[in-house]
Amino acid sequence: MSQSYRLTSTAQRHIEAIGEFVAAENIDAALKIYDAFEAAFAMLGAMPEMGHSRQDLTDRPLKFWNVFSYLIVYEPSTNPPTIVAVLHGARDVEQVLKRP
């Protein structure tokens, strides 16, 4: 069975940083977050139009989906959908998405 989504190297780094940060205080919470991300990625891979657009944050054809206090940013038009970033909601998402 092929994977229903693709992670960019940037998104992978975000996930690893989130896991390390949370695991420093609570390994069980970090594992719960990883599981929730995995479930959300699979769901978005199966139904890529589920997310919402945020033209106030980017003019790129990206969609957004929340998991806990994190924002999954993905490109639904690719096959499979591409997860481009996973960011804490308190970050300046607009600025992060402007970076190359």
Secondary structure, DSSP 8 states (H G I E B T S, - for coil): ---S-EE-HHHHHHHHHHHHHHHTT-HHHHHHHHHHHHHHHHHHHH-GGGSB--TTT-SSS-EEEEETTEEEEEETTSSS-EEEEEEETTS-HHHHHH--
